[in-house]
Amino acid sequence: MLQPRTKRWQSRMNHYFRGNEKRVKQRANTFFLLGLAFLLAGFAYLFRMAA
C-alpha cells in the first residue's frame, strides 16, 4: 500500500524492520485495513443514527 516515499521515512522503516521489505509492506497493508475498518464502522454508525 501507499507509504510516505521520503528518504527519511524509508531509512527509518528499513532500520526498524532491519531491511525486511516484506514486513514493511505487511505493515502498510495492516494500517490500510485498520483504516478501512474504522471508516466502514463510522459509516455504519452514521447510518444507524440516521435511520
N, C-alpha and C positions, 0 to 999 in steps of 0.2 A: 504494500500500500504506500501511499504518499507519506514522505517524511521530509523534514527540512533538508535541503541539499547544501547547506553551508559547510565549509571545511571544518569549522569548529565543532559543529554538530556531529559530523561524520567521525572526526577523531575521537570525540567523547564516546560515541557508540562503539567504535572499534576497541577503544581502551576498556570500556565496561564489559563488553562481550568477548574480549581477547581475540578480535578479528574473526569471530564466527559469524559469517554473513547470514547463515540460516537462522540463527537466533535473533539477529537484528530484524529480519523480515517477519519472523514469528511475532516479535514484539509489536511491530507496526500493525499486523493483522489483528492481534489481540485488542489493541486500542481502537481500531476501526470497528470491530464487532461490539465492543463495550459502548462506544458512542452510538452506534446504530440501535442497540438495545434500549439505551436511555431515550433516544429520540422516539422510538416506537412506543415506549411506555408513556412518554409525555403526551403523544397523540391520543393514546387510548384513554388517558386520564382526562384530557380535554373533551373528548367525545362523550365520555361518561357524564361529565359535568353539564354538557350542553344538552344532552338528550333527556 
